[in-house]
Amino acid sequence: MSHWRGFLVGWIIIVVGVGIAHFVQTSADVTVKDVRFSSAMGKTLSALLYLPPDASPTNKAPGILAVHGYINSREVQSGFAIEFARRGYVVLALDQIGHGYSDPPAFSEGFGGPDALVYLRSLDMVDTANIGLEGHSMGGWAVLAAAAAMPDAYRSVVLQGSSTGPPFAIDGTASWPRNVAVVFSQFDEFAELMWGVRRALDVAQSKKLQTLFATSADVIADKVYGDINAGTARILHQPAVTHPGDHISHTAIGHAIDWFSQTLDGAHVLPPENQIWFIKEIGTLIALIGLVVLILGSVQILLQLKYFQVLKTPSQTAAYESRSLKWWCYALLGTIIPVATFYPFFGWAETLMPPSAWFPQGITNQVLLWALANGVIAAVISRLSGSKTSNHPHAFIPSLALALTSIAIACSAVFLADVLFTVDFRFWFVGVKMLSLLQFKMALIYLAPFTVYFVLALRALHNGTSVRTDSWLAAYSANAFIMMGGFLFFLIFQYAYLFGTGSLLTPDEPLNTIVMIQFVPLLFIVAVISTFTHRRTGSYLPGAFINGLFVTWYIVAGQATQFA
């Protein structure tokens, strides 16, 4: 029975987390529906529809279109959507074109914004005279595209970490868009791209922003410019967070709540400070932790089956008897090189691996080039280290079967949570969700090269840096340090510099820096899974195959698809 403990605990954690998340997002009797509708060009668009209980054809409610940013999905907007719906708004949280479950290619058809606004206005329980638009980052450009296409179809806009004007929106003026709140955080990484200033702290000096606010002086934060009744109202807010931090900021979400309460009629009176969305984030984080525990528990019980007994032979051979100066040198190399190569390889991939029919996701291609190059580097370093390696036999087919079965069990948990409770497994923008059929086909293409990386990297990790005298805690800690420690320490220094000076250490790399944040939890999970399986099998293959499947699933489901 002890072999079932991890498996059962994993399911219990998942049920608790999913239950918390579902309870919060349906509080005040709100209903959350997964909806699909067609664009004018025939593309299928996906969204979550939040329906307050008193919204009906005879009691119409104000509506809000909420749109996430680049390489995110509709679930990232849940903090905003939950709070809007609690106040009586019908909320349509869109998957942008080419994101989530909406058809590709990304960046087309106004990012899906105009068609989403048409759909929201078509709902018979929506008061079409009271519609707001809220978008984060590229989602701001989606709602601006909707506002440009239908200038009389909405009353107000909230741009979260976004902007009017080039490269992807038309210039704002004193009268367009109508009643706009700009929530641009003090440490937003995209100040140059969005508003043409070096630091977000200086956004009040932006000529583009001043044109929008019809002033030639610095824009004063928290002051209403213009007139709400005339549709010319403007306000700037600057919460003390980063660009992705808008999603988990009570202040940023509160500003959106407050602006819509001022500019739209028909919602319930509920103070902006009254927010419960973060409990949902805790719930989906618990579920994500439970998912990892479930994978480990599945491995544990599968190893008891006769077919997998060939794998259950832990090796006693290790690369080092104890940690020496040599171990630390190679461990630090393994920690530093992945970070040092991150920005260069990501930049080269834009030229060498643009989105194509075979590899249709731009960011995924960048991660893939980085991964393959670092897999080769890890293999070379492991060879040069001259450390003792295990002659333990590696059973290929049973290892692959173990990986496929354990990930299939994890998929069943994510599928059930989605179908039964409309919940995925995430915290912030780090999330695991079901693959669409199109994404599944793409994942089959990306799977082989990502698995090659994990075979090379985890062979180097376990055969090149293992220490015979390590306790279980020391083994897990060392492997986690090698896999993700470099990224963690670099990001701490990167954001300490941002909070201290207002600019990134790498000001030309805002997007890739935000992408790097995901490497920390993802590579931590990789280290845990690979260490768990290696300690029970003596082989790096089971962990490599499991991580290849899991990481490919995670990345492909969460990225934008630029090639249709």
ZASETOR-355893 format. One line per 4 residues: number of its first residue (from 0); their letters; for each residue z, y, x of C-alpha. Coordinates in steps of 0.001 Angstrom, whole numbers. Layout:
N
NUM	a	Z/Y/X | ... .
***
This chain:
564
0	mshw	0/0/0 | 622/2355/2924 | -3112/2329/3652 | -3726/3899/232 .
4	rgfl	-1271/6734/771 | -3731/9272/2208 | -6372/8421/-385 | -3964/8901/-3293 .
8	vgwi	-2376/12008/-1790 | -5848/13510/-1352 | -6639/13026/-5040 | -3244/14438/-6059 .
12	iivv	-3751/17562/-3934 | -7234/18028/-5374 | -6019/17688/-8960 | -3241/20212/-8347 .
16	gvgi	-5583/22703/-6683 | -8361/22360/-9244 | -5808/22590/-12060 | -4388/25840/-10689 .
20	ahfv	-7857/27339/-10231 | -9005/26325/-13705 | -5823/27632/-15312 | -6220/31039/-13651 .
24	qtsa	-9930/31550/-14346 | -9460/30584/-17998 | -6267/32582/-18494 | -6182/34783/-21605 .
28	dvtv	-8379/32086/-23230 | -11453/33073/-21215 | -14241/30477/-21249 | -16306/29918/-18081 .
32	kdvr	-19791/28481/-18537 | -22441/27395/-16058 | -25697/28894/-17344 | -29379/28811/-16367 .
36	fssa	-32151/31179/-17427 | -35677/32018/-16322 | -36919/35046/-14426 | -40028/36947/-15452 .
40	mgkt	-41905/35034/-12744 | -40695/31662/-14002 | -37922/31051/-11456 | -34740/29358/-12623 .
44	lsal	-31681/31545/-12113 | -28090/30302/-12121 | -24902/32124/-13083 | -21341/31708/-14263 .
48	lylp	-20726/33335/-17622 | -17151/34466/-18350 | -16530/34897/-22070 | -13348/36574/-23374 .
52	pdas	-12029/34983/-26586 | -12605/37949/-28890 | -16246/38547/-27901 | -18603/37598/-30749 .
56	ptnk	-21758/38810/-32524 | -19546/40699/-34969 | -17137/41967/-32311 | -19302/42831/-29361 .
60	apgi	-17706/43277/-25951 | -18766/45369/-22971 | -20649/43439/-20297 | -20695/43405/-16495 .
64	lavh	-23294/41931/-14179 | -21540/40878/-10942 | -23598/39851/-7911 | -22504/38396/-4563 .
68	gyin	-23898/39298/-1142 | -26193/37576/1329 | -25526/33885/2154 | -22849/33651/-539 .
72	srev	-22885/32334/-4098 | -21657/33228/-7571 | -18178/31754/-6926 | -17442/34387/-4264 .
76	qsgf	-17374/36969/-7061 | -14633/35113/-8929 | -11922/37653/-8046 | -13893/40418/-9731 .
80	aief	-15101/38208/-12587 | -11649/36871/-13452 | -10134/40344/-13632 | -13035/41806/-15627 .
84	arrg	-12931/38924/-18126 | -9157/39229/-18552 | -9780/42792/-19704 | -12308/41780/-22334 .
88	yvvl	-15625/42153/-20483 | -18355/39528/-20775 | -19169/38836/-17131 | -22341/37318/-15711 .
92	aldq	-21712/36279/-12081 | -25200/35649/-10729 | -26497/33370/-8007 | -29018/35656/-6342 .
96	ighg	-32594/34417/-6000 | -32618/31856/-3181 | -28829/31414/-3247 | -26600/28813/-4864 .
100	ysdp	-28482/27103/-7672 | -31107/29836/-8174 | -34655/29069/-7069 | -35938/30487/-3763 .
104	pafs	-37162/32510/-1988 | -34324/34912/-1228 | -35109/38645/-1259 | -37756/38280/-3975 .
108	egfg	-37875/39616/-7561 | -35281/42307/-6973 | -32842/39646/-5727 | -32669/38410/-9347 .
112	gpda	-30870/41551/-10529 | -33386/42825/-13125 | -33774/39422/-14793 | -30004/38914/-14851 .
116	lvyl	-29545/42259/-16591 | -32163/41283/-19170 | -30307/38010/-19778 | -26914/39731/-20070 .
120	rsld	-28309/42203/-22599 | -29814/39315/-24610 | -26392/37775/-25336 | -25437/38503/-28927 .
124	mvdt	-21764/39110/-28104 | -22534/41883/-25583 | -22384/45566/-26473 | -25605/46730/-24817 .
128	anig	-24424/50343/-24923 | -21576/49471/-22534 | -22838/47549/-19531 | -21649/47896/-15959 .
132	legh	-23211/46643/-12739 | -21142/45474/-9774 | -22561/44112/-6531 | -21245/43346/-3075 .
136	smgg	-23435/43980/-20 | -26918/42631/-829 | -25622/42111/-4356 | -25411/45899/-4547 .
140	wavl	-29137/46031/-3903 | -29627/43443/-6658 | -27841/45609/-9235 | -29627/48716/-7954 .
144	aaaa	-32936/46893/-8495 | -31793/46247/-12063 | -30799/49897/-12486 | -34185/51034/-11170 .
148	ampd	-36103/48637/-13417 | -34094/49584/-16528 | -32590/53045/-16009 | -31215/53246/-19559 .
152	ayrs	-29856/49686/-19751 | -26460/50298/-18136 | -23754/52975/-17966 | -22119/52628/-14561 .
156	vvlq	-22292/50928/-11173 | -19819/49758/-8543 | -21292/49272/-5068 | -18897/47151/-3014 .
160	gsst	-19755/47327/678 | -23284/48330/-268 | -25532/51371/-357 | -28456/53103/-1933 .
164	gppf	-31669/53665/32 | -33604/51679/2639 | -33982/48976/3738 | -33694/47241/362 .
168	aidg	-33009/49859/-2319 | -34440/53197/-3377 | -32701/56406/-2365 | -29802/57590/-4454 .
172	tasw	-29859/61059/-5960 | -27472/63317/-7834 | -28511/61615/-11091 | -29420/58045/-10007 .
176	prnv	-27854/55595/-10280 | -25699/56518/-13231 | -21944/56854/-12725 | -21608/55135/-9372 .
180	avvf	-18466/54189/-7476 | -18978/53462/-3782 | -16248/51174/-2446 | -16941/51127/1279 .
184	sqfd	-14058/49760/3303 | -12671/51538/6361 | -13605/48645/8655 | -16879/47537/7078 .
188	efae	-19049/45958/9777 | -22314/47255/8245 | -21751/51026/8398 | -24925/51659/10416 .
192	lmwg	-27163/49539/8184 | -25720/50788/4915 | -25021/54485/5449 | -26411/55368/8873 .
196	vrra	-23068/56060/10539 | -21607/54258/13540 | -18202/53640/11983 | -17246/52983/8375 .
200	ldva	-14402/55431/8886 | -17073/58138/9162 | -18987/57251/5998 | -17942/60520/4356 .
204	qskk	-20228/62250/6880 | -23270/60156/5918 | -26194/62363/4873 | -27397/59609/2568 .
208	lqtl	-24002/59432/858 | -23801/63232/608 | -27194/63300/-1095 | -25943/60735/-3610 .
212	fats	-22848/62892/-4241 | -24864/66137/-4454 | -22868/67798/-1696 | -23585/69122/1785 .
216	advi	-19988/68670/2917 | -18046/65538/3847 | -17411/63427/753 | -13754/63456/-239 .
220	adkv	-12448/59965/-954 | -10889/59227/-4366 | -12285/62417/-5885 | -14615/62227/-8908 .
224	ygdi	-17815/64225/-8417 | -20154/65018/-11295 | -19637/64166/-14952 | -19157/60734/-16529 .
228	nagt	-20603/61766/-19900 | -23731/63096/-18196 | -24040/59912/-16090 | -23736/61850/-12832 .
232	aril	-20189/60859/-11861 | -19580/59618/-8303 | -16498/58478/-6450 | -15843/57075/-2956 .
236	hqpa	-13045/54641/-2196 | -12192/53261/1247 | -9720/50353/1210 | -8415/49304/4614 .
240	vthp	-10317/46010/4865 | -13580/44645/6295 | -16942/43954/4654 | -16134/40354/3577 .
244	gdhi	-12550/41451/3015 | -13631/43244/-177 | -13594/39864/-1917 | -9920/39237/-1197 .
248	shta	-8635/42782/-1495 | -6495/43707/-4480 | -7289/47325/-3684 | -11080/46882/-3631 .
252	igha	-11053/44853/-6837 | -8660/47365/-8392 | -11095/50208/-7693 | -13836/48336/-9565 .
256	idwf	-11511/47664/-12493 | -10483/51308/-12633 | -14040/52658/-12507 | -15266/50487/-15344 .
260	sqtl	-12194/51390/-17408 | -13240/55042/-17023 | -16961/54595/-17632 | -17233/51759/-20185 .
264	dgah	-15739/51529/-23672 | -14321/48540/-25502 | -12196/46791/-22855 | -8479/46008/-23066 .
268	vlpp	-6009/48372/-21419 | -4568/46530/-18433 | -3511/48358/-15252 | -5759/47788/-12212 .
272	enqi	-2702/46560/-10300 | -2265/43678/-12764 | -4283/40990/-10963 | -3946/37204/-10839 .
276	wfik	-7235/36166/-9197 | -5609/35406/-5847 | -3745/32456/-7371 | -7160/30948/-8104 .
280	eigt	-8072/31379/-4412 | -4892/29515/-3491 | -5826/26762/-5951 | -9302/26229/-4540 .
284	lial	-7875/26345/-998 | -5436/23579/-1955 | -8369/21617/-3367 | -10320/22108/-106 .
288	iglv	-7380/20805/1916 | -7145/17887/-494 | -10833/17133/59 | -10279/16723/3809 .
292	vlil	-7229/14529/3153 | -9325/12457/743 | -11993/11884/3417 | -9345/10746/5890 .
296	gsvq	-7666/8570/3269 | -11011/7019/2376 | -11601/6113/6024 | -8142/4550/6187 .
300	illq	-8656/2222/3234 | -12261/1382/4155 | -11115/187/7567 | -9064/-2473/5789 .
304	lkyf	-12197/-4041/4325 | -13649/-7066/6102 | -17016/-5404/6733 | -15419/-2534/8653 .
308	qvlk	-12968/-4642/10669 | -15358/-4485/13620 | -14542/-774/13869 | -10790/-1177/13740 .
312	tpsq	-10234/-1699/17465 | -8674/1421/18992 | -9518/1883/22659 | -6765/2195/25231 .
316	taay	-9107/3798/27776 | -8895/7552/28275 | -10665/10030/30530 | -7401/11318/32048 .
320	esrs	-3970/9858/32612 | -2424/13306/32088 | -3524/16931/31923 | -4531/18184/35332 .
324	lkww	-6196/21325/36643 | -9515/19511/36333 | -8862/18772/32644 | -8047/22400/31948 .
328	cyal	-11182/23580/33735 | -13479/21367/31692 | -11557/22015/28472 | -11914/25769/28976 .
332	lgti	-15622/25360/29700 | -15962/23412/26454 | -14123/26203/24639 | -15849/29216/26173 .
336	ipva	-19505/28128/26346 | -20023/27715/22565 | -18825/31302/22023 | -20745/32712/24978 .
340	tfyp	-23990/31173/23714 | -23453/32087/20060 | -25135/35487/19847 | -28006/34682/22265 .
344	ffgw	-28959/31422/20573 | -28694/32973/17124 | -31003/35763/18269 | -33532/33385/19830 .
348	aetl	-33582/31227/16703 | -34882/34152/14653 | -38046/34020/16769 | -38224/30311/17565 .
352	mpps	-37203/28888/14177 | -38090/31280/11343 | -37785/29832/7821 | -40588/27361/7142 .
356	awfp	-41526/24559/4781 | -39616/22040/6915 | -36654/24251/7819 | -36418/26793/4969 .
360	qgit	-32997/28385/5615 | -32828/31134/8228 | -29098/31098/9021 | -29045/27291/8998 .
364	nqvl	-31845/27327/11567 | -29791/29634/13768 | -26758/27353/13548 | -28987/24361/14249 .
368	lwal	-30485/25798/17446 | -27025/26792/18653 | -25690/23311/17832 | -28443/21333/19558 .
372	angv	-28263/23487/22690 | -24484/23173/22843 | -24674/19436/22254 | -26880/19107/25328 .
376	iaav	-24586/21406/27338 | -21525/19352/26301 | -23251/16134/27352 | -24134/17601/30767 .
380	isrl	-20597/18904/31330 | -19156/15535/30361 | -21449/13809/32841 | -20620/16272/35642 .
384	sgsk	-16878/15957/35035 | -16932/12452/36524 | -14051/11475/34243 | -13443/7867/33289 .
388	tsnh	-15194/6973/30050 | -14579/4165/27659 | -16748/1062/27613 | -15650/493/24049 .
392	phaf	-18483/-893/21894 | -19841/1452/19227 | -20984/-299/16026 | -23797/1911/14735 .
396	ipsl	-24453/455/11255 | -20781/9/10216 | -20030/3519/11495 | -22865/4943/9414 .
400	alal	-21766/2946/6347 | -18189/4197/6773 | -19414/7781/6921 | -21726/7471/3923 .
404	tsia	-19032/5855/1793 | -16275/8330/2639 | -18532/11350/2059 | -19778/9812/-1203 .
408	iacs	-16155/9658/-2385 | -15690/13314/-1396 | -18867/14231/-3290 | -17518/12529/-6402 .
412	avfl	-14417/14747/-6271 | -16484/17933/-5923 | -18836/16771/-8697 | -15981/16060/-11114 .
416	advl	-14312/19410/-10410 | -17608/21196/-11042 | -18579/19336/-14202 | -15144/19192/-15806 .
420	ftvd	-13595/22481/-14694 | -16397/24687/-13222 | -14465/24922/-9947 | -15585/24377/-6371 .
424	frfw	-13482/23903/-3219 | -13078/27109/-1209 | -11108/29958/176 | -12831/33341/402 .
428	fvgv	-16434/32669/1451 | -15651/29294/3075 | -16485/26816/342 | -17747/23336/-433 .
432	kmls	-19862/22952/-3556 | -22359/20471/-4924 | -25891/20465/-3569 | -28704/21156/-6000 .
436	llqf	-31612/18694/-5975 | -33646/21117/-3855 | -30748/21621/-1443 | -30238/17852/-1230 .
440	kmal	-33850/17443/-89 | -33352/20191/2494 | -30117/18571/3673 | -31989/15334/4423 .
444	iyla	-34166/17286/6874 | -31280/19118/8541 | -29021/16053/8667 | -30589/14291/11658 .
448	pftv	-30461/17196/14138 | -26949/18201/13093 | -25807/14604/13541 | -27355/14541/17007 .
452	yfvl	-25201/17545/17875 | -22038/15836/16699 | -22861/12624/18531 | -23309/14550/21782 .
456	alra	-20403/16953/21274 | -17870/14378/20090 | -18867/11887/22767 | -18115/14605/25307 .
460	lhng	-14872/15494/23529 | -13398/12009/23233 | -14919/10273/26248 | -14652/13319/28496 .
464	tsvr	-11323/15006/27694 | -9052/12359/26144 | -5597/11934/27715 | -3922/8520/27669 .
468	tdsw	-356/9847/27370 | -1084/12198/24465 | 1001/11985/21321 | -844/12294/18039 .
472	laay	99/15976/17806 | -1104/16709/21335 | -4408/14913/20716 | -5146/16790/17493 .
476	sana	-4089/20127/18983 | -6139/19710/22163 | -9271/18679/20297 | -8925/21522/17803 .
480	fimm	-8449/23952/20703 | -11598/22737/22449 | -13732/22732/19294 | -12744/26038/17699 .
484	ggfl	-10254/27787/19989 | -12858/29936/21696 | -14144/31266/18393 | -10624/31919/17130 .
488	ffli	-9543/33938/20173 | -12819/35834/20379 | -12607/36817/16703 | -8990/37925/17095 .
492	fqya	-10066/40185/19957 | -13223/41285/18102 | -11332/42382/14988 | -8415/43872/16904 .
496	ylfg	-11023/46071/18578 | -12584/46897/15188 | -9232/47854/13657 | -8333/49857/16737 .
500	tgsl	-11593/51754/17244 | -13527/51438/13987 | -16391/49528/15660 | -17072/45921/16617 .
504	ltpd	-17237/44890/20253 | -20776/43795/19341 | -21867/46564/16943 | -25397/45176/16665 .
508	epln	-24150/41782/15433 | -22290/42405/12146 | -23893/39544/10200 | -23585/36938/12935 .
512	tivm	-19976/37964/13545 | -19168/37319/9895 | -21008/33981/10092 | -18865/33135/13136 .
516	iqfv	-15702/33427/11038 | -16689/30237/9224 | -16880/28335/12530 | -13099/28472/12914 .
520	pllf	-12059/26508/9792 | -15176/24328/9893 | -14735/23232/13521 | -11012/22742/12900 .
524	ivav	-11911/20279/10130 | -14437/18639/12465 | -11726/18181/15110 | -9274/16690/12607 .
528	istf	-11796/14215/11180 | -13140/13137/14567 | -9666/12741/16109 | -8439/10765/13093 .
532	thrr	-11353/8326/13251 | -11352/8036/17043 | -7660/7159/17156 | -8310/4310/14703 .
536	tgsy	-11615/2992/16003 | -11850/4014/19653 | -15374/5221/18893 | -16811/8722/18505 .
540	lpga	-19605/7500/16200 | -17725/7316/12860 | -16444/10860/13282 | -19865/12095/14409 .
544	fing	-21564/10602/11355 | -18917/11845/8911 | -19033/15344/10366 | -22816/15345/10443 .
548	lfvt	-22884/14604/6715 | -20037/16966/5827 | -21204/19964/7856 | -24832/19612/6758 .
552	wyiv	-23642/19481/3149 | -21417/22526/3659 | -24038/24658/5391 | -27088/23876/3257 .
556	agqa	-25194/24344/-31 | -23835/27716/1087 | -26843/29377/2705 | -29799/31397/1483 .
560	tqfa	-33196/29708/1225 | -35886/32105/2375 | -38900/29794/2110 | -39992/28572/-1315 .
***
